Amino acid sequence: MKKTMLILAGLLLVSSAAQAQFMDADDLHTFCEQRHPVAFGYVAGVLDRWSRDLHHAELSDVVDAENNRPKSKVPVTDKIRANVCDPDTVTLEEQVRVVCAFVADHPQDRGRSADMLVQLAMQSKWPCPAK
């Protein structure tokens, strides 16, 4: 188990300093095709980031100084999930399958950042209903 974790940690550190992103969609596609644990971990990390950002937005003390009252946080929290309304019962395994299928089906987008493709895949599969 320790050996696997060290290998995964090493893979995560293999990133050029010149890159503006951690992983691009080509990399994610390769990991998906290989059914490599990095694909699973990457998608989980993006989703955890969304959860953390939502938590921070909900706890932030954003105050309208002019009226001395909290500003609406709805626009911020809506943007964090970016029109993704996945069901509470969805599993991480299913989310990874959705992302990997989306990346495979959209080769024209593989130059983009992998986190953007995670977002686009989730939006495509589970868009929020129109308000």
C-alpha positions as CSV (number, residue, x, y, z in Angstrom):
1,M,0.0,0.0,0.0
2,K,2.8,2.4,0.9
3,K,4.5,1.7,-2.4
4,T,1.3,2.5,-4.3
5,M,0.9,5.7,-2.4
6,L,4.5,6.7,-3.1
7,I,4.1,6.0,-6.8
8,L,0.9,8.1,-6.9
9,A,2.6,10.9,-5.1
10,G,5.5,10.8,-7.5
11,L,3.1,10.9,-10.5
12,L,1.4,13.9,-9.0
13,L,4.7,15.7,-8.6
14,V,5.7,15.1,-12.2
15,S,4.6,18.4,-13.6
16,S,6.6,20.9,-15.5
17,A,7.1,24.3,-13.8
18,A,6.2,26.0,-17.1
19,Q,2.7,24.4,-17.2
20,A,-0.2,26.7,-16.2
21,Q,-2.3,23.7,-15.2
22,F,-1.7,20.5,-13.2
23,M,-3.1,18.2,-15.8
24,D,-4.6,18.7,-19.3
25,A,-7.4,16.7,-20.8
26,D,-4.9,14.6,-22.9
27,D,-3.3,13.4,-19.7
28,L,-6.6,12.7,-18.1
29,H,-7.7,10.8,-21.2
30,T,-4.6,8.7,-21.0
31,F,-5.2,7.8,-17.4
32,C,-8.8,7.0,-18.1
33,E,-7.9,4.7,-21.0
34,Q,-5.4,2.9,-18.7
35,R,-8.0,2.8,-15.9
36,H,-5.2,4.3,-13.8
37,P,-6.0,5.3,-10.2
38,V,-4.8,8.8,-11.0
39,A,-8.0,9.4,-13.1
40,F,-10.1,8.4,-10.1
41,G,-8.1,10.6,-7.7
42,Y,-8.0,13.6,-10.0
43,V,-11.8,13.6,-10.5
44,A,-12.3,13.2,-6.7
45,G,-9.9,16.1,-6.1
46,V,-11.8,18.4,-8.4
47,L,-15.1,17.5,-6.7
48,D,-13.5,17.9,-3.3
49,R,-12.4,21.4,-4.3
50,W,-15.9,22.3,-5.4
51,S,-17.2,21.2,-1.9
52,R,-14.5,23.1,-0.1
53,D,-15.1,26.3,-2.2
54,L,-18.9,26.0,-1.5
55,H,-18.2,25.5,2.2
56,H,-16.0,28.6,2.3
57,A,-18.5,30.7,0.3
58,E,-21.3,29.7,2.7
59,L,-19.2,30.6,5.7
60,S,-17.7,33.8,4.4
61,D,-18.7,37.1,6.0
62,V,-19.4,39.1,2.9
63,V,-21.0,42.4,4.1
64,D,-22.5,45.2,2.1
65,A,-20.9,48.1,4.0
66,E,-23.4,50.7,2.7
67,N,-26.4,48.8,4.1
68,N,-24.5,47.0,6.9
69,R,-26.0,43.6,6.0
70,P,-24.8,40.4,4.3
71,K,-24.6,40.4,0.6
72,S,-26.3,37.6,-1.3
73,K,-24.0,34.7,-1.7
74,V,-26.2,33.0,-4.3
75,P,-24.2,34.2,-7.3
76,V,-20.9,33.0,-5.8
77,T,-22.2,29.5,-4.9
78,D,-24.0,29.1,-8.2
79,K,-20.7,29.8,-10.0
80,I,-18.7,27.3,-8.0
81,R,-20.8,24.4,-9.1
82,A,-21.2,26.0,-12.6
83,N,-24.7,24.6,-13.4
84,V,-24.0,21.1,-12.1
85,C,-26.9,19.4,-10.2
86,D,-25.8,15.8,-9.8
87,P,-28.0,13.7,-7.6
88,D,-27.1,13.1,-4.0
89,T,-27.0,9.3,-4.7
90,V,-24.4,9.5,-7.5
91,T,-21.2,7.6,-6.7
92,L,-17.7,8.8,-7.3
93,E,-17.2,5.8,-9.6
94,E,-20.1,6.9,-11.8
95,Q,-18.8,10.4,-11.9
96,V,-15.4,9.2,-13.0
97,R,-17.1,7.1,-15.7
98,V,-19.0,10.1,-16.9
99,V,-15.8,12.3,-17.0
100,C,-13.8,9.6,-18.8
101,A,-16.5,9.0,-21.4
102,F,-16.8,12.7,-22.0
103,V,-13.1,13.2,-22.5
104,A,-13.0,10.2,-24.9
105,D,-16.0,11.6,-26.9
106,H,-14.6,15.2,-27.1
107,P,-11.1,14.9,-28.6
108,Q,-11.3,18.5,-29.8
109,D,-11.2,19.6,-26.2
110,R,-8.2,17.7,-25.0
111,G,-5.9,20.7,-25.1
112,R,-7.9,22.3,-22.3
113,S,-7.3,21.8,-18.6
114,A,-8.5,18.6,-17.2
115,D,-10.5,20.4,-14.5
116,M,-12.5,22.2,-17.2
117,L,-13.4,18.9,-18.8
118,V,-14.6,17.5,-15.5
119,Q,-16.9,20.5,-15.2
120,L,-18.1,20.2,-18.8
121,A,-18.7,16.5,-18.4
122,M,-20.7,17.0,-15.2
123,Q,-22.7,19.9,-16.8
124,S,-23.5,17.7,-19.8
125,K,-24.7,14.8,-17.6
126,W,-26.4,16.6,-14.8
127,P,-27.4,20.2,-15.8
128,C,-29.4,22.2,-13.3
129,P,-33.0,22.8,-14.2
130,A,-33.8,26.3,-15.7
131,K,-34.9,28.8,-13.1
